[in-house]
């Protein structure tokens, strides 16, 4: 990589990596709170195809009930 041709994404990633190296307490805090917050990818990958189908069905039924009641 040529030093003068760094893209914005590469620059942001480099700065983020440098901040993580210098701020170990912030990294620890992120690690501790990630377990309580979770993310959508972990939820979906843990459900399987039946769980995803049930979740979508419940969301669709909930949306239909919402639109009927609050029309």
CHARMM internal coordinates of N, CA and C (Angstrom, degrees):
IC EDIT
DIST 1 N 1 CA 1.4437
DIST 1 CA 1 C 1.5193
ANGL 1 N 1 CA 1 C 109.48
DIST 1 C 2 N 1.3007
ANGL 1 CA 1 C 2 N 116.29
DIHE 1 N 1 CA 1 C 2 N 132.70
DIST 2 N 2 CA 1.4565
ANGL 1 C 2 N 2 CA 121.75
DIHE 1 CA 1 C 2 N 2 CA 177.37
DIST 2 CA 2 C 1.5257
ANGL 2 N 2 CA 2 C 107.72
DIHE 1 C 2 N 2 CA 2 C -81.00
DIST 2 C 3 N 1.3198
ANGL 2 CA 2 C 3 N 116.96
DIHE 2 N 2 CA 2 C 3 N 134.73
DIST 3 N 3 CA 1.4621
ANGL 2 C 3 N 3 CA 121.84
DIHE 2 CA 2 C 3 N 3 CA -174.00
DIST 3 CA 3 C 1.5285
ANGL 3 N 3 CA 3 C 112.30
DIHE 2 C 3 N 3 CA 3 C -58.69
DIST 3 C 4 N 1.3209
ANGL 3 CA 3 C 4 N 119.53
DIHE 3 N 3 CA 3 C 4 N -39.46
DIST 4 N 4 CA 1.4529
ANGL 3 C 4 N 4 CA 122.47
DIHE 3 CA 3 C 4 N 4 CA -176.84
DIST 4 CA 4 C 1.5181
ANGL 4 N 4 CA 4 C 113.88
DIHE 3 C 4 N 4 CA 4 C -78.77
DIST 4 C 5 N 1.3294
ANGL 4 CA 4 C 5 N 118.50
DIHE 4 N 4 CA 4 C 5 N -11.32
DIST 5 N 5 CA 1.4587
ANGL 4 C 5 N 5 CA 122.13
DIHE 4 CA 4 C 5 N 5 CA -175.16
DIST 5 CA 5 C 1.5329
ANGL 5 N 5 CA 5 C 112.29
DIHE 4 C 5 N 5 CA 5 C -104.50
DIST 5 C 6 N 1.3242
ANGL 5 CA 5 C 6 N 117.83
DIHE 5 N 5 CA 5 C 6 N 28.20
DIST 6 N 6 CA 1.4582
ANGL 5 C 6 N 6 CA 121.49
DIHE 5 CA 5 C 6 N 6 CA -179.10
DIST 6 CA 6 C 1.5275
ANGL 6 N 6 CA 6 C 109.73
DIHE 5 C 6 N 6 CA 6 C -74.51
DIST 6 C 7 N 1.3317
ANGL 6 CA 6 C 7 N 116.33
DIHE 6 N 6 CA 6 C 7 N 130.08
DIST 7 N 7 CA 1.4598
ANGL 6 C 7 N 7 CA 119.70
DIHE 6 CA 6 C 7 N 7 CA 179.66
DIST 7 CA 7 C 1.5224
ANGL 7 N 7 CA 7 C 110.06
DIHE 6 C 7 N 7 CA 7 C -79.16
DIST 7 C 8 N 1.3142
ANGL 7 CA 7 C 8 N 115.14
DIHE 7 N 7 CA 7 C 8 N 168.69
DIST 8 N 8 CA 1.4574
ANGL 7 C 8 N 8 CA 120.59
DIHE 7 CA 7 C 8 N 8 CA -179.68
DIST 8 CA 8 C 1.5242
ANGL 8 N 8 CA 8 C 110.99
DIHE 7 C 8 N 8 CA 8 C -63.22
DIST 8 C 9 N 1.3328
ANGL 8 CA 8 C 9 N 117.25
DIHE 8 N 8 CA 8 C 9 N -41.56
DIST 9 N 9 CA 1.4700
ANGL 8 C 9 N 9 CA 120.09
DIHE 8 CA 8 C 9 N 9 CA 179.72
DIST 9 CA 9 C 1.5196
ANGL 9 N 9 CA 9 C 111.70
DIHE 8 C 9 N 9 CA 9 C -65.11
DIST 9 C 10 N 1.3211
ANGL 9 CA 9 C 10 N 116.39
DIHE 9 N 9 CA 9 C 10 N -40.59
DIST 10 N 10 CA 1.4715
ANGL 9 C 10 N 10 CA 120.29
DIHE 9 CA 9 C 10 N 10 CA 178.23
DIST 10 CA 10 C 1.5273
ANGL 10 N 10 CA 10 C 110.69
DIHE 9 C 10 N 10 CA 10 C -64.82
DIST 10 C 11 N 1.3218
ANGL 10 CA 10 C 11 N 115.96
DIHE 10 N 10 CA 10 C 11 N -40.29
DIST 11 N 11 CA 1.4643
ANGL 10 C 11 N 11 CA 120.08
DIHE 10 CA 10 C 11 N 11 CA 178.84
DIST 11 CA 11 C 1.5189
ANGL 11 N 11 CA 11 C 110.84
DIHE 10 C 11 N 11 CA 11 C -64.33
DIST 11 C 12 N 1.3421
ANGL 11 CA 11 C 12 N 116.78
DIHE 11 N 11 CA 11 C 12 N -45.23
DIST 12 N 12 CA 1.4632
ANGL 11 C 12 N 12 CA 120.28
DIHE 11 CA 11 C 12 N 12 CA 179.01
DIST 12 CA 12 C 1.5217
ANGL 12 N 12 CA 12 C 111.37
DIHE 11 C 12 N 12 CA 12 C -62.48
DIST 12 C 13 N 1.3113
ANGL 12 CA 12 C 13 N 117.41
DIHE 12 N 12 CA 12 C 13 N -41.38
DIST 13 N 13 CA 1.4618
ANGL 12 C 13 N 13 CA 121.12
DIHE 12 CA 12 C 13 N 13 CA 179.28
DIST 13 CA 13 C 1.5295
ANGL 13 N 13 CA 13 C 110.74
DIHE 12 C 13 N 13 CA 13 C -65.87
DIST 13 C 14 N 1.3222
ANGL 13 CA 13 C 14 N 117.86
DIHE 13 N 13 CA 13 C 14 N -40.69
DIST 14 N 14 CA 1.4626
ANGL 13 C 14 N 14 CA 121.48
DIHE 13 CA 13 C 14 N 14 CA 178.48
DIST 14 CA 14 C 1.5268
ANGL 14 N 14 CA 14 C 110.47
DIHE 13 C 14 N 14 CA 14 C -63.09
DIST 14 C 15 N 1.3282
ANGL 14 CA 14 C 15 N 116.89
DIHE 14 N 14 CA 14 C 15 N -43.67
DIST 15 N 15 CA 1.4689
ANGL 14 C 15 N 15 CA 120.86
DIHE 14 CA 14 C 15 N 15 CA 179.05
DIST 15 CA 15 C 1.5290
ANGL 15 N 15 CA 15 C 110.28
DIHE 14 C 15 N 15 CA 15 C -64.77
DIST 15 C 16 N 1.3320
ANGL 15 CA 15 C 16 N 116.93
DIHE 15 N 15 CA 15 C 16 N -40.81
DIST 16 N 16 CA 1.4649
ANGL 15 C 16 N 16 CA 120.20
DIHE 15 CA 15 C 16 N 16 CA 179.03
DIST 16 CA 16 C 1.5235
ANGL 16 N 16 CA 16 C 111.30
DIHE 15 C 16 N 16 CA 16 C -62.94
DIST 16 C 17 N 1.3378
ANGL 16 CA 16 C 17 N 116.05
DIHE 16 N 16 CA 16 C 17 N -41.80
DIST 17 N 17 CA 1.4638
ANGL 16 C 17 N 17 CA 120.26
DIHE 16 CA 16 C 17 N 17 CA 178.63
DIST 17 CA 17 C 1.5227
ANGL 17 N 17 CA 17 C 111.00
DIHE 16 C 17 N 17 CA 17 C -64.35
DIST 17 C 18 N 1.3295
ANGL 17 CA 17 C 18 N 117.58
DIHE 17 N 17 CA 17 C 18 N -40.44
DIST 18 N 18 CA 1.4627
ANGL 17 C 18 N 18 CA 120.59
DIHE 17 CA 17 C 18 N 18 CA 178.62
DIST 18 CA 18 C 1.5212
ANGL 18 N 18 CA 18 C 111.34
DIHE 17 C 18 N 18 CA 18 C -65.04
DIST 18 C 19 N 1.3386
ANGL 18 CA 18 C 19 N 117.09
DIHE 18 N 18 CA 18 C 19 N -39.33
DIST 19 N 19 CA 1.4569
ANGL 18 C 19 N 19 CA 120.44
DIHE 18 CA 18 C 19 N 19 CA 178.68
DIST 19 CA 19 C 1.5237
ANGL 19 N 19 CA 19 C 111.35
DIHE 18 C 19 N 19 CA 19 C -66.42
DIST 19 C 20 N 1.3243
ANGL 19 CA 19 C 20 N 116.83
DIHE 19 N 19 CA 19 C 20 N -37.10
DIST 20 N 20 CA 1.4645
ANGL 19 C 20 N 20 CA 119.71
DIHE 19 CA 19 C 20 N 20 CA 178.76
DIST 20 CA 20 C 1.5216
ANGL 20 N 20 CA 20 C 111.11
DIHE 19 C 20 N 20 CA 20 C -66.19
DIST 20 C 21 N 1.3282
ANGL 20 CA 20 C 21 N 117.35
DIHE 20 N 20 CA 20 C 21 N -35.29
DIST 21 N 21 CA 1.4670
ANGL 20 C 21 N 21 CA 120.59
DIHE 20 CA 20 C 21 N 21 CA 178.58
DIST 21 CA 21 C 1.5210
ANGL 21 N 21 CA 21 C 111.37
DIHE 20 C 21 N 21 CA 21 C -68.16
DIST 21 C 22 N 1.3280
ANGL 21 CA 21 C 22 N 117.04
DIHE 21 N 21 CA 21 C 22 N -38.75
DIST 22 N 22 CA 1.4628
ANGL 21 C 22 N 22 CA 120.25
DIHE 21 CA 21 C 22 N 22 CA -176.39
DIST 22 CA 22 C 1.5214
ANGL 22 N 22 CA 22 C 113.07
DIHE 21 C 22 N 22 CA 22 C -84.55
DIST 22 C 23 N 1.3024
ANGL 22 CA 22 C 23 N 118.83
DIHE 22 N 22 CA 22 C 23 N -24.53
DIST 23 N 23 CA 1.4599
ANGL 22 C 23 N 23 CA 121.79
DIHE 22 CA 22 C 23 N 23 CA -175.87
DIST 23 CA 23 C 1.5201
ANGL 23 N 23 CA 23 C 110.21
DIHE 22 C 23 N 23 CA 23 C -114.39
DIST 23 C 24 N 1.3090
ANGL 23 CA 23 C 24 N 116.84
DIHE 23 N 23 CA 23 C 24 N 82.75
DIST 24 N 24 CA 1.4624
ANGL 23 C 24 N 24 CA 120.05
DIHE 23 CA 23 C 24 N 24 CA -177.77
DIST 24 CA 24 C 1.5195
ANGL 24 N 24 CA 24 C 112.24
DIHE 23 C 24 N 24 CA 24 C -72.87
DIST 24 C 25 N 1.3349
ANGL 24 CA 24 C 25 N 118.84
DIHE 24 N 24 CA 24 C 25 N -28.79
DIST 25 N 25 CA 1.4666
ANGL 24 C 25 N 25 CA 119.97
DIHE 24 CA 24 C 25 N 25 CA 179.90
DIST 25 CA 25 C 1.5234
ANGL 25 N 25 CA 25 C 111.06
DIHE 24 C 25 N 25 CA 25 C -70.79
DIST 25 C 26 N 1.3206
ANGL 25 CA 25 C 26 N 117.57
DIHE 25 N 25 CA 25 C 26 N -35.95
DIST 26 N 26 CA 1.4597
ANGL 25 C 26 N 26 CA 119.63
DIHE 25 CA 25 C 26 N 26 CA 177.07
DIST 26 CA 26 C 1.5216
ANGL 26 N 26 CA 26 C 110.24
DIHE 25 C 26 N 26 CA 26 C -66.85
DIST 26 C 27 N 1.3272
ANGL 26 CA 26 C 27 N 116.84
DIHE 26 N 26 CA 26 C 27 N -37.97
DIST 27 N 27 CA 1.4525
ANGL 26 C 27 N 27 CA 120.94
DIHE 26 CA 26 C 27 N 27 CA 177.58
DIST 27 CA 27 C 1.5258
ANGL 27 N 27 CA 27 C 110.37
DIHE 26 C 27 N 27 CA 27 C -64.42
DIST 27 C 28 N 1.3239
ANGL 27 CA 27 C 28 N 117.40
DIHE 27 N 27 CA 27 C 28 N -40.48
DIST 28 N 28 CA 1.4585
ANGL 27 C 28 N 28 CA 121.69
DIHE 27 CA 27 C 28 N 28 CA 177.88
DIST 28 CA 28 C 1.5234
ANGL 28 N 28 CA 28 C 110.25
DIHE 27 C 28 N 28 CA 28 C -64.05
DIST 28 C 29 N 1.3318
ANGL 28 CA 28 C 29 N 117.01
DIHE 28 N 28 CA 28 C 29 N -43.40
DIST 29 N 29 CA 1.4592
ANGL 28 C 29 N 29 CA 120.78
DIHE 28 CA 28 C 29 N 29 CA 179.13
DIST 29 CA 29 C 1.5270
ANGL 29 N 29 CA 29 C 111.05
DIHE 28 C 29 N 29 CA 29 C -62.47
DIST 29 C 30 N 1.3289
ANGL 29 CA 29 C 30 N 118.17
DIHE 29 N 29 CA 29 C 30 N -41.88
DIST 30 N 30 CA 1.4603
ANGL 29 C 30 N 30 CA 121.40
DIHE 29 CA 29 C 30 N 30 CA 177.26
DIST 30 CA 30 C 1.5205
ANGL 30 N 30 CA 30 C 110.75
DIHE 29 C 30 N 30 CA 30 C -61.49
DIST 30 C 31 N 1.3139
ANGL 30 CA 30 C 31 N 116.52
DIHE 30 N 30 CA 30 C 31 N -40.01
DIST 31 N 31 CA 1.4634
ANGL 30 C 31 N 31 CA 120.41
DIHE 30 CA 30 C 31 N 31 CA -179.29
DIST 31 CA 31 C 1.5198
ANGL 31 N 31 CA 31 C 111.38
DIHE 30 C 31 N 31 CA 31 C -66.95
DIST 31 C 32 N 1.3197
ANGL 31 CA 31 C 32 N 117.02
DIHE 31 N 31 CA 31 C 32 N -39.24
DIST 32 N 32 CA 1.4613
ANGL 31 C 32 N 32 CA 120.54
DIHE 31 CA 31 C 32 N 32 CA -178.60
DIST 32 CA 32 C 1.5215
ANGL 32 N 32 CA 32 C 112.55
DIHE 31 C 32 N 32 CA 32 C -71.89
DIST 32 C 33 N 1.3271
ANGL 32 CA 32 C 33 N 117.70
DIHE 32 N 32 CA 32 C 33 N -39.05
DIST 33 N 33 CA 1.4631
ANGL 32 C 33 N 33 CA 120.05
DIHE 32 CA 32 C 33 N 33 CA -177.62
DIST 33 CA 33 C 1.5239
ANGL 33 N 33 CA 33 C 112.78
DIHE 32 C 33 N 33 CA 33 C -82.54
DIST 33 C 34 N 1.3136
ANGL 33 CA 33 C 34 N 118.68
DIHE 33 N 33 CA 33 C 34 N -17.28
DIST 34 N 34 CA 1.4621
ANGL 33 C 34 N 34 CA 120.45
DIHE 33 CA 33 C 34 N 34 CA 179.95
DIST 34 CA 34 C 1.5228
ANGL 34 N 34 CA 34 C 111.16
DIHE 33 C 34 N 34 CA 34 C -63.60
DIST 34 C 35 N 1.3245
ANGL 34 CA 34 C 35 N 117.07
DIHE 34 N 34 CA 34 C 35 N -35.93
DIST 35 N 35 CA 1.4575
ANGL 34 C 35 N 35 CA 120.37
DIHE 34 CA 34 C 35 N 35 CA 179.96
DIST 35 CA 35 C 1.5100
ANGL 35 N 35 CA 35 C 112.69
DIHE 34 C 35 N 35 CA 35 C -66.73
DIST 35 C 36 N 1.3156
ANGL 35 CA 35 C 36 N 117.90
DIHE 35 N 35 CA 35 C 36 N -35.07
DIST 36 N 36 CA 1.4574
ANGL 35 C 36 N 36 CA 119.97
DIHE 35 CA 35 C 36 N 36 CA -179.69
DIST 36 CA 36 C 1.5246
ANGL 36 N 36 CA 36 C 111.83
DIHE 35 C 36 N 36 CA 36 C -80.54
DIST 36 C 37 N 1.3299
ANGL 36 CA 36 C 37 N 117.58
DIHE 36 N 36 CA 36 C 37 N -29.95
DIST 37 N 37 CA 1.4591
ANGL 36 C 37 N 37 CA 120.61
DIHE 36 CA 36 C 37 N 37 CA -179.66
DIST 37 CA 37 C 1.5250
ANGL 37 N 37 CA 37 C 111.54
DIHE 36 C 37 N 37 CA 37 C -82.72
DIST 37 C 38 N 1.3111
ANGL 37 CA 37 C 38 N 116.90
DIHE 37 N 37 CA 37 C 38 N -45.65
DIST 38 N 38 CA 1.4566
ANGL 37 C 38 N 38 CA 120.42
DIHE 37 CA 37 C 38 N 38 CA -177.35
DIST 38 CA 38 C 1.5111
ANGL 38 N 38 CA 38 C 111.36
DIHE 37 C 38 N 38 CA 38 C 68.77
DIST 38 C 39 N 1.3270
ANGL 38 CA 38 C 39 N 115.41
DIHE 38 N 38 CA 38 C 39 N -175.30
DIST 39 N 39 CA 1.4562
ANGL 38 C 39 N 39 CA 119.52
DIHE 38 CA 38 C 39 N 39 CA 175.73
DIST 39 CA 39 C 1.5266
ANGL 39 N 39 CA 39 C 108.69
DIHE 38 C 39 N 39 CA 39 C -152.92
DIST 39 C 40 N 1.2964
ANGL 39 CA 39 C 40 N 116.05
DIHE 39 N 39 CA 39 C 40 N 167.61
DIST 40 N 40 CA 1.4589
ANGL 39 C 40 N 40 CA 122.06
DIHE 39 CA 39 C 40 N 40 CA -174.44
DIST 40 CA 40 C 1.5202
ANGL 40 N 40 CA 40 C 112.17
DIHE 39 C 40 N 40 CA 40 C -66.51
DIST 40 C 41 N 1.3069
ANGL 40 CA 40 C 41 N 117.99
DIHE 40 N 40 CA 40 C 41 N -34.24
DIST 41 N 41 CA 1.4640
ANGL 40 C 41 N 41 CA 121.31
DIHE 40 CA 40 C 41 N 41 CA -179.12
DIST 41 CA 41 C 1.5255
ANGL 41 N 41 CA 41 C 110.45
DIHE 40 C 41 N 41 CA 41 C -63.47
DIST 41 C 42 N 1.3346
ANGL 41 CA 41 C 42 N 117.13
DIHE 41 N 41 CA 41 C 42 N -42.64
DIST 42 N 42 CA 1.4565
ANGL 41 C 42 N 42 CA 120.40
DIHE 41 CA 41 C 42 N 42 CA 178.48
DIST 42 CA 42 C 1.5335
ANGL 42 N 42 CA 42 C 111.11
DIHE 41 C 42 N 42 CA 42 C -64.85
DIST 42 C 43 N 1.3238
ANGL 42 CA 42 C 43 N 116.46
DIHE 42 N 42 CA 42 C 43 N -38.72
DIST 43 N 43 CA 1.4638
ANGL 42 C 43 N 43 CA 120.24
DIHE 42 CA 42 C 43 N 43 CA 179.24
DIST 43 CA 43 C 1.5168
ANGL 43 N 43 CA 43 C 111.15
DIHE 42 C 43 N 43 CA 43 C -64.41
DIST 43 C 44 N 1.3038
ANGL 43 CA 43 C 44 N 117.47
DIHE 43 N 43 CA 43 C 44 N -48.36
DIST 44 N 44 CA 1.4552
ANGL 43 C 44 N 44 CA 122.03
DIHE 43 CA 43 C 44 N 44 CA -176.93
DIST 44 CA 44 C 1.5231
ANGL 44 N 44 CA 44 C 111.09
DIHE 43 C 44 N 44 CA 44 C -67.70
DIST 44 C 45 N 1.3265
ANGL 44 CA 44 C 45 N 117.71
DIHE 44 N 44 CA 44 C 45 N -41.41
DIST 45 N 45 CA 1.4612
ANGL 44 C 45 N 45 CA 119.11
DIHE 44 CA 44 C 45 N 45 CA -178.07
DIST 45 CA 45 C 1.5185
ANGL 45 N 45 CA 45 C 111.56
DIHE 44 C 45 N 45 CA 45 C -69.35
DIST 45 C 46 N 1.3157
ANGL 45 CA 45 C 46 N 118.05
DIHE 45 N 45 CA 45 C 46 N -25.41
DIST 46 N 46 CA 1.4520
ANGL 45 C 46 N 46 CA 120.73
DIHE 45 CA 45 C 46 N 46 CA -179.75
DIST 46 CA 46 C 1.5216
ANGL 46 N 46 CA 46 C 113.66
DIHE 45 C 46 N 46 CA 46 C -83.92
DIST 46 C 47 N 1.3137
ANGL 46 CA 46 C 47 N 118.94
DIHE 46 N 46 CA 46 C 47 N -17.50
DIST 47 N 47 CA 1.4564
ANGL 46 C 47 N 47 CA 121.48
DIHE 46 CA 46 C 47 N 47 CA -174.86
DIST 47 CA 47 C 1.5292
ANGL 47 N 47 CA 47 C 113.30
DIHE 46 C 47 N 47 CA 47 C -81.09
DIST 47 C 48 N 1.3005
ANGL 47 CA 47 C 48 N 118.08
DIHE 47 N 47 CA 47 C 48 N -41.07
DIST 48 N 48 CA 1.4546
ANGL 47 C 48 N 48 CA 120.73
DIHE 47 CA 47 C 48 N 48 CA -172.41
DIST 48 CA 48 C 1.5086
ANGL 48 N 48 CA 48 C 109.86
DIHE 47 C 48 N 48 CA 48 C 87.11
DIST 48 C 49 N 1.3293
ANGL 48 CA 48 C 49 N 116.21
DIHE 48 N 48 CA 48 C 49 N 178.67
DIST 49 N 49 CA 1.4665
ANGL 48 C 49 N 49 CA 118.53
DIHE 48 CA 48 C 49 N 49 CA -174.00
DIST 49 CA 49 C 1.5208
ANGL 49 N 49 CA 49 C 112.40
DIHE 48 C 49 N 49 CA 49 C -74.47
DIST 49 C 50 N 1.3305
ANGL 49 CA 49 C 50 N 118.70
DIHE 49 N 49 CA 49 C 50 N -31.24
DIST 50 N 50 CA 1.4708
ANGL 49 C 50 N 50 CA 120.40
DIHE 49 CA 49 C 50 N 50 CA 177.75
DIST 50 CA 50 C 1.5248
ANGL 50 N 50 CA 50 C 110.81
DIHE 49 C 50 N 50 CA 50 C -69.37
DIST 50 C 51 N 1.3148
ANGL 50 CA 50 C 51 N 116.30
DIHE 50 N 50 CA 50 C 51 N -42.51
DIST 51 N 51 CA 1.4583
ANGL 50 C 51 N 51 CA 120.33
DIHE 50 CA 50 C 51 N 51 CA 179.17
DIST 51 CA 51 C 1.5140
ANGL 51 N 51 CA 51 C 112.18
DIHE 50 C 51 N 51 CA 51 C -64.47
DIST 51 C 52 N 1.3322
ANGL 51 CA 51 C 52 N 116.61
DIHE 51 N 51 CA 51 C 52 N -39.57
DIST 52 N 52 CA 1.4643
ANGL 51 C 52 N 52 CA 120.24
DIHE 51 CA 51 C 52 N 52 CA 177.79
DIST 52 CA 52 C 1.5231
ANGL 52 N 52 CA 52 C 110.23
DIHE 51 C 52 N 52 CA 52 C -65.02
DIST 52 C 53 N 1.3309
ANGL 52 CA 52 C 53 N 116.49
DIHE 52 N 52 CA 52 C 53 N -40.72
DIST 53 N 53 CA 1.4698
ANGL 52 C 53 N 53 CA 120.20
DIHE 52 CA 52 C 53 N 53 CA 178.31
DIST 53 CA 53 C 1.5160
ANGL 53 N 53 CA 53 C 111.85
DIHE 52 C 53 N 53 CA 53 C -62.71
DIST 53 C 54 N 1.3229
ANGL 53 CA 53 C 54 N 116.81
DIHE 53 N 53 CA 53 C 54 N -42.86
DIST 54 N 54 CA 1.4732
ANGL 53 C 54 N 54 CA 120.24
DIHE 53 CA 53 C 54 N 54 CA 178.90
DIST 54 CA 54 C 1.5186
ANGL 54 N 54 CA 54 C 110.51
DIHE 53 C 54 N 54 CA 54 C -66.07
DIST 54 C 55 N 1.3282
ANGL 54 CA 54 C 55 N 116.79
DIHE 54 N 54 CA 54 C 55 N -41.51
DIST 55 N 55 CA 1.4621
ANGL 54 C 55 N 55 CA 120.60
DIHE 54 CA 54 C 55 N 55 CA 178.35
DIST 55 CA 55 C 1.5275
ANGL 55 N 55 CA 55 C 111.29
DIHE 54 C 55 N 55 CA 55 C -61.34
DIST 55 C 56 N 1.3310
ANGL 55 CA 55 C 56 N 117.34
DIHE 55 N 55 CA 55 C 56 N -44.56
DIST 56 N 56 CA 1.4680
ANGL 55 C 56 N 56 CA 120.60
DIHE 55 CA 55 C 56 N 56 CA 177.88
DIST 56 CA 56 C 1.5200
ANGL 56 N 56 CA 56 C 111.71
DIHE 55 C 56 N 56 CA 56 C -64.63
DIST 56 C 57 N 1.3240
ANGL 56 CA 56 C 57 N 116.97
DIHE 56 N 56 CA 56 C 57 N -39.15
DIST 57 N 57 CA 1.4600
ANGL 56 C 57 N 57 CA 120.89
DIHE 56 CA 56 C 57 N 57 CA 178.14
DIST 57 CA 57 C 1.5186
ANGL 57 N 57 CA 57 C 111.06
DIHE 56 C 57 N 57 CA 57 C -63.12
DIST 57 C 58 N 1.3159
ANGL 57 CA 57 C 58 N 117.41
DIHE 57 N 57 CA 57 C 58 N -44.40
DIST 58 N 58 CA 1.4677
ANGL 57 C 58 N 58 CA 121.27
DIHE 57 CA 57 C 58 N 58 CA 178.80
DIST 58 CA 58 C 1.5255
ANGL 58 N 58 CA 58 C 110.79
DIHE 57 C 58 N 58 CA 58 C -64.00
DIST 58 C 59 N 1.3293
ANGL 58 CA 58 C 59 N 116.98
DIHE 58 N 58 CA 58 C 59 N -41.33
DIST 59 N 59 CA 1.4625
ANGL 58 C 59 N 59 CA 119.42
DIHE 58 CA 58 C 59 N 59 CA 177.71
DIST 59 CA 59 C 1.5248
ANGL 59 N 59 CA 59 C 112.10
DIHE 58 C 59 N 59 CA 59 C -63.77
DIST 59 C 60 N 1.3220
ANGL 59 CA 59 C 60 N 117.45
DIHE 59 N 59 CA 59 C 60 N -41.69
DIST 60 N 60 CA 1.4726
ANGL 59 C 60 N 60 CA 120.69
DIHE 59 CA 59 C 60 N 60 CA 178.97
DIST 60 CA 60 C 1.5191
ANGL 60 N 60 CA 60 C 111.36
DIHE 59 C 60 N 60 CA 60 C -65.32
DIST 60 C 61 N 1.3223
ANGL 60 CA 60 C 61 N 117.28
DIHE 60 N 60 CA 60 C 61 N -44.69
DIST 61 N 61 CA 1.4686
ANGL 60 C 61 N 61 CA 120.47
DIHE 60 CA 60 C 61 N 61 CA 178.96
DIST 61 CA 61 C 1.5229
ANGL 61 N 61 CA 61 C 110.35
DIHE 60 C 61 N 61 CA 61 C -63.84
DIST 61 C 62 N 1.3296
ANGL 61 CA 61 C 62 N 116.81
DIHE 61 N 61 CA 61 C 62 N -41.08
DIST 62 N 62 CA 1.4648
ANGL 61 C 62 N 62 CA 120.49
DIHE 61 CA 61 C 62 N 62 CA 177.39
DIST 62 CA 62 C 1.5161
ANGL 62 N 62 CA 62 C 111.90
DIHE 61 C 62 N 62 CA 62 C -62.27
DIST 62 C 63 N 1.3300
ANGL 62 CA 62 C 63 N 117.47
DIHE 62 N 62 CA 62 C 63 N -39.81
DIST 63 N 63 CA 1.4606
ANGL 62 C 63 N 63 CA 120.96
DIHE 62 CA 62 C 63 N 63 CA 178.71
DIST 63 CA 63 C 1.5259
ANGL 63 N 63 CA 63 C 110.98
DIHE 62 C 63 N 63 CA 63 C -66.64
DIST 63 C 64 N 1.3277
ANGL 63 CA 63 C 64 N 117.11
DIHE 63 N 63 CA 63 C 64 N -41.15
DIST 64 N 64 CA 1.4704
ANGL 63 C 64 N 64 CA 120.44
DIHE 63 CA 63 C 64 N 64 CA 178.26
DIST 64 CA 64 C 1.5058
ANGL 64 N 64 CA 64 C 110.96
DIHE 63 C 64 N 64 CA 64 C -63.42
DIST 64 C 65 N 1.3157
ANGL 64 CA 64 C 65 N 117.82
DIHE 64 N 64 CA 64 C 65 N -44.51
DIST 65 N 65 CA 1.4736
ANGL 64 C 65 N 65 CA 121.26
DIHE 64 CA 64 C 65 N 65 CA 178.56
DIST 65 CA 65 C 1.5201
ANGL 65 N 65 CA 65 C 109.94
DIHE 64 C 65 N 65 CA 65 C -62.71
DIST 65 C 66 N 1.3193
ANGL 65 CA 65 C 66 N 117.39
DIHE 65 N 65 CA 65 C 66 N -41.86
DIST 66 N 66 CA 1.4696
ANGL 65 C 66 N 66 CA 121.72
DIHE 65 CA 65 C 66 N 66 CA 179.04
DIST 66 CA 66 C 1.5121
ANGL 66 N 66 CA 66 C 111.15
DIHE 65 C 66 N 66 CA 66 C -60.52
DIST 66 C 67 N 1.3351
ANGL 66 CA 66 C 67 N 117.28
DIHE 66 N 66 CA 66 C 67 N -44.90
DIST 67 N 67 CA 1.4632
ANGL 66 C 67 N 67 CA 119.56
DIHE 66 CA 66 C 67 N 67 CA -178.07
DIST 67 CA 67 C 1.5182
ANGL 67 N 67 CA 67 C 111.83
DIHE 66 C 67 N 67 CA 67 C -69.70
DIST 67 C 68 N 1.3199
ANGL 67 CA 67 C 68 N 118.01
DIHE 67 N 67 CA 67 C 68 N -32.46
DIST 68 N 68 CA 1.4657
ANGL 67 C 68 N 68 CA 120.23
DIHE 67 CA 67 C 68 N 68 CA 179.05
DIST 68 CA 68 C 1.5266
ANGL 68 N 68 CA 68 C 110.60
DIHE 67 C 68 N 68 CA 68 C -71.00
DIST 68 C 69 N 1.3179
ANGL 68 CA 68 C 69 N 117.38
DIHE 68 N 68 CA 68 C 69 N -42.68
DIST 69 N 69 CA 1.4721
ANGL 68 C 69 N 69 CA 121.02
DIHE 68 CA 68 C 69 N 69 CA -176.46
DIST 69 CA 69 C 1.5175
ANGL 69 N 69 CA 69 C 111.72
DIHE 68 C 69 N 69 CA 69 C -73.98
DIST 69 C 70 N 1.3302
ANGL 69 CA 69 C 70 N 118.54
DIHE 69 N 69 CA 69 C 70 N -42.82
DIST 70 N 70 CA 1.4588
ANGL 69 C 70 N 70 CA 121.04
DIHE 69 CA 69 C 70 N 70 CA -172.97
DIST 70 CA 70 C 1.5275
ANGL 70 N 70 CA 70 C 112.87
DIHE 69 C 70 N 70 CA 70 C -104.44
DIST 70 C 71 N 1.2966
ANGL 70 CA 70 C 71 N 117.24
DIHE 70 N 70 CA 70 C 71 N 37.56
DIST 71 N 71 CA 1.4574
ANGL 70 C 71 N 71 CA 121.23
DIHE 70 CA 70 C 71 N 71 CA 177.95
DIST 71 CA 71 C 1.4797
ANGL 71 N 71 CA 71 C 113.29
DIHE 70 C 71 N 71 CA 71 C -75.50
END
COOR INIT
IC SEED 1 N 1 CA 1 C
IC BUILD
